[in-house]
Amino acid sequence: MSFKEIAIYGSGAFGTAMALSCVRAGCNVTLIARDDATAEFIQSSRKNEKYLPGIEIPQPIQVTANLAALTQSDLVVLATPAQSLFTILNTLKPFLKRDVPIIICAKGIDKTHYLLLSDIVKQQVTSPIGLLSGPSFAIEIAQNQPTAVMLAAESLDLAIALSQPLRHETFRCYATNDLIGTQIAGAVKNVIAIASGIVYGKSFGNNTRAALLSRGLAEMCRLGLAMGAKSETFLGLAGMGDLLLTGTSEQSRNFRFGKIWGETNSKQAAVTTMQGKVVEGVATAEALQSLATQYQVRMPICKSVHDLIYKDIPLEMVIKSLLASQSDVEI
């Protein structure tokens, strides 16, 4: 497979960063915005100040809102929020060429259909599917800082083929055929990051946060293995790597959302502060409860975050339960 013409749908921070990275990898890139005004501004100013302030967008990147650009691509990258993927695909379908591969960049579980994002795509198109995950803040990709990620697909040959056009000196893209595990890791880490932000906002120490993150990793593993994932996925970039990044940095929207909640004891303050920013862990917390029940997996930290968000359980009560052990043995 040869992929030189790449269309990236979604001109937010990550979509724009991936456009920059793909150009560095030697590809021809078209960045597709959702509306004409955004596309025209980025195309003329060569900046995306709303999402990546201070970053210059080189001329080789073409920016448009015309979905017909999808018909000229060898590879489509979807850089859109997880919860909008189903609707967006329905809009894009008429412009997607049959069997042109699609790479999903979102991390989450569809809370309306309780499906992995790869299954959402499979429902609507026949294209080969890849999923990009791992520790990768958009601003650092845009700044050309060294980054390592995972490209997952159902077959290793497909994963290797899809990773090739994305790779360059500072963007290392490794292949895996654990499509399920890579998605579970990306979804669960966002929920654990909210919990980590909460305990940080409440001024708990590093011991507490280390315990929370390690127990969160265990929850991620339990669900993933129950769904058929490979254990090694959770010890690598898609699992532990992304959890460490998202669960410890204020660049993470999920961590920042939890931190504000912990500092203020107010869900409304967190919601208001993050207004207009996608906090994927909020929706995913609801979807995870359905999966945990379906697969009979114990996920106490994720359940605590869910109850805090959706059942209005008092924060102090949730804090006490976040690290409460239900067993004398670490499992």
LOFI-541658 format. One record per residue (C-alpha): x, y, z; residue in three letters. Coordinates in pm, whole numbers, padded with zeros to 5 digits, always signed. Layout:
REM residues N
XYZALA ...
//
This chain:
REM residues 331
+00000+00000+00000MET +00118+00350-00079SER -00033+00650+00095PHE +00090+00988-00027LYS -00237+01181-00040GLU -00373+01218+00314ILE -00696+01391+00408ALA -00734+01485+00774ILE -01086+01566+00886TYR -01097+01789+01192GLY -00902+02114+01222SER -00878+02118+01601GLY -00549+02086+01788ALA -00482+01722+01712PHE -00595+01731+01349GLY -00376+02032+01281THR -00081+01875+01461ALA -00120+01555+01257MET -00129+01761+00937ALA +00205+01915+01034LEU +00349+01576+01122SER +00234+01410+00798CYS +00391+01686+00591VAL +00718+01625+00775ARG +00681+01259+00678ALA +00671+01362+00311GLY +00298+01329+00244CYS +00065+01563+00061ASN -00189+01677+00317VAL -00533+01834+00301THR -00676+01953+00632LEU -01056+01960+00624ILE -01233+02201+00859ALA -01601+02179+00951ARG -01693+02521+00813ASP -01582+02760+00541ASP -01491+03045+00775ALA -01246+02832+00974THR -01092+02685+00661ALA -01050+03025+00497GLU -00891+03176+00806PHE -00636+02895+00848ILE -00563+02882+00474GLN -00498+03256+00452SER -00329+03324+00787SER -00138+02993+00801ARG -00220+02977+01171LYS -00474+02802+01393ASN -00459+03037+01689GLU -00770+02896+01857LYS -00619+02550+01905TYR -00243+02578+01843LEU -00137+02937+01915PRO +00204+03036+01787GLY +00236+02747+01541ILE +00299+02826+01175GLU +00117+02605+00921ILE +00336+02557+00612PRO +00207+02620+00262GLN +00211+02252+00152PRO -00088+02193+00381ILE -00407+02275+00194GLN -00703+02375+00413VAL -01064+02348+00299THR -01416+02274+00418ALA -01507+02100+00092ASN -01571+01733+00165LEU -01498+01650-00199ALA -01131+01662-00096ALA -01188+01322+00063LEU -01235+01169-00280THR -00876+01257-00375GLN -00715+01086-00076SER -00534+00754-00034ASP -00579+00767+00342LEU -00832+00943+00567VAL -00746+01049+00923VAL -01040+01132+01150LEU -00935+01377+01422ALA -01277+01429+01580THR -01421+01376+01931PRO -01525+01020+02013ALA -01889+01105+02081GLN -01936+01277+01745SER -01777+01004+01535LEU -02103+00827+01447PHE -02270+01147+01324THR -01964+01272+01140ILE -01916+00943+00956LEU -02275+00960+00840ASN -02195+01298+00685THR -01867+01187+00530LEU -01985+00854+00387LYS -02090+00985+00044PRO -01737+01125-00007PHE -01534+00829+00117LEU -01392+00611-00158LYS -01455+00241-00110ARG -01172+00061+00066ASP -00965+00376+00136VAL -00829+00318+00488PRO -00950+00527+00780ILE -00739+00606+01087ILE -00930+00703+01402ILE -00754+00945+01639CYS -01022+00975+01908ALA -00999+00795+02242LYS -01325+00687+02401GLY -01627+00460+02382ILE -01949+00566+02213ASP -02192+00620+02500LYS -02502+00608+02281THR -02431+00270+02127HIS -02181+00139+02389TYR -01945+00044+02108LEU -01573+00073+02048LEU -01494+00341+01792LEU -01369+00085+01542SER -01710-00085+01560ASP -01880+00250+01497ILE -01679+00284+01177VAL -01747-00076+01074LYS -02119-00015+01100GLN -02106+00258+00838GLN -01823+00191+00594VAL -01625-00101+00449THR -01287+00071+00475SER -00985-00088+00645PRO -00959+00063+00993ILE -00664+00180+01198GLY -00654+00358+01532LEU -00383+00594+01654LEU -00320+00610+02028SER -00049+00665+02286GLY +00104+00958+02477PRO +00071+01245+02233SER -00023+01599+02327PHE -00105+01792+02011ALA +00107+02096+02094ILE +00420+01886+02133GLU +00359+01707+01802ILE +00312+02048+01641ALA +00639+02168+01796GLN +00813+01865+01643ASN +00909+01724+01980GLN +00995+01351+01981PRO +00675+01147+02019THR +00603+00774+02013ALA +00257+00632+01945VAL +00080+00308+01853MET -00107+00237+01531LEU -00352-00049+01586ALA -00541-00253+01328ALA -00698-00599+01317GLU -00400-00740+01128SER -00035-00661+01190LEU +00030-00623+00816ASP -00239-00355+00794LEU -00111-00180+01107ALA +00243-00170+00965ILE +00119-00041+00629ALA -00088+00236+00790LEU +00193+00339+01023SER +00446+00385+00741GLN +00320+00717+00598PRO +00297+00870+00947LEU +00651+00791+01057ARG +00941+01033+01057HIS +01241+01111+01273GLU +01050+01271+01561THR +00720+01085+01525PHE +00774+00717+01593ARG +00469+00514+01501CYS +00471+00151+01616TYR +00231-00114+01487ALA +00009-00357+01681THR -00276-00590+01594ASN -00441-00540+01934ASP -00717-00309+01814LEU -00939-00388+02115ILE -00673-00335+02380GLY -00548-00012+02227THR -00900+00132+02234GLN -00976+00018+02588ILE -00649+00167+02709ALA -00723+00502+02543GLY -01075+00513+02684ALA -01005+00406+03042VAL -00703+00632+03089LYS -00924+00938+03035ASN -01152+00838+03322VAL -00860+00757+03551ILE -00709+01095+03461ALA -01019+01269+03599ILE -00976+01081+03926ALA -00607+01168+03932SER -00689+01534+03880GLY -00938+01523+04165ILE -00690+01385+04419VAL -00428+01634+04298TYR -00676+01919+04332GLY -00753+01803+04686LYS -00379+01828+04765SER -00321+01459+04824PHE +00043+01357+04792GLY +00242+01171+04532ASN +00193+00841+04716ASN -00181+00874+04671THR -00161+00956+04305ARG +00086+00675+04235ALA -00150+00429+04403ALA -00446+00564+04208LEU -00271+00542+03872LEU -00141+00192+03932SER -00482+00070+04045ARG -00633+00244+03744GLY -00393+00054+03520LEU -00517-00268+03682ALA -00878-00174+03599GLU -00778-00104+03241MET -00611-00445+03217CYS -00904-00633+03367ARG -01157-00491+03124LEU -00925-00525+02826GLY -00839-00887+02896LEU -01206-00972+02948ALA -01276-00830+02603MET -00994-01023+02435GLY -00705-00776+02447ALA -00337-00860+02491LYS -00182-00792+02832SER +00135-00640+02683GLU -00069-00358+02529THR -00139-00214+02873PHE +00229-00206+02970LEU +00327-00011+02659GLY +00267+00324+02495LEU -00111+00285+02454ALA -00161+00179+02814GLY +00085+00285+03081MET +00248+00544+02857GLY -00072+00732+02781ASP -00200+00693+03138LEU +00117+00851+03280LEU +00089+01144+03040LEU -00283+01207+03078THR -00299+01132+03448GLY -00019+01365+03557THR -00024+01672+03332SER -00240+01981+03333GLU -00217+01982+02954GLN -00466+01695+02976SER -00823+01821+02969ARG -00939+01523+03172ASN -00679+01582+03445PHE -00751+01956+03447ARG -01126+01896+03473PHE -01072+01675+03779GLY -00819+01915+03932LYS -01061+02208+03915ILE -01335+01994+04068TRP -01102+01885+04349GLY -00985+02240+04419GLU -01332+02397+04422THR -01551+02105+04540ASN -01780+02214+04256SER -01876+02020+03946LYS -02025+02336+03801GLN -01694+02519+03840ALA -01516+02243+03650ALA -01781+02237+03377VAL -01779+02616+03344THR -01401+02642+03331THR -01377+02369+03066MET -01673+02496+02864GLN -01612+02454+02493GLY -01337+02198+02551LYS -01400+01827+02499VAL -01340+01622+02815VAL -01367+01271+02672GLU -01356+01098+03011GLY -01694+01240+03113VAL -01887+01055+02842ALA -01661+00752+02857THR -01724+00708+03230ALA -02087+00632+03149GLU -02007+00390+02868ALA -01750+00205+03078LEU -02009+00119+03341GLN -02211-00063+03078SER -01906-00257+02959LEU -01792-00338+03312ALA -02135-00482+03388THR -02153-00670+03059GLN -01813-00834+03112TYR -01851-00865+03491GLN -01533-00670+03560VAL -01468-00481+03883ARG -01366-00119+03813MET -01408+00073+04141PRO -01216+00386+04041ILE -01403+00423+03713CYS -01730+00358+03898LYS -01646+00628+04152SER -01585+00881+03875VAL -01910+00776+03708HIS -02108+00815+04032ASP -01951+01153+04098LEU -02047+01284+03755ILE -02385+01121+03700TYR -02526+01048+04046LYS -02413+01365+04225ASP -02248+01163+04503ILE -02071+01408+04739PRO -01708+01460+04644LEU -01572+01374+04987GLU -01754+01041+04980MET -01609+00960+04639VAL -01260+01060+04752ILE -01281+00804+05032LYS -01388+00532+04794SER -01132+00605+04522LEU -00857+00413+04698LEU -01071+00187+04914ALA -00960-00176+04875SER -01222-00446+04842GLN -00966-00724+04872SER -00659-00816+05075ASP -00486-00922+04753VAL -00383-00686+04473GLU -00569-00799+04163ILE 
//
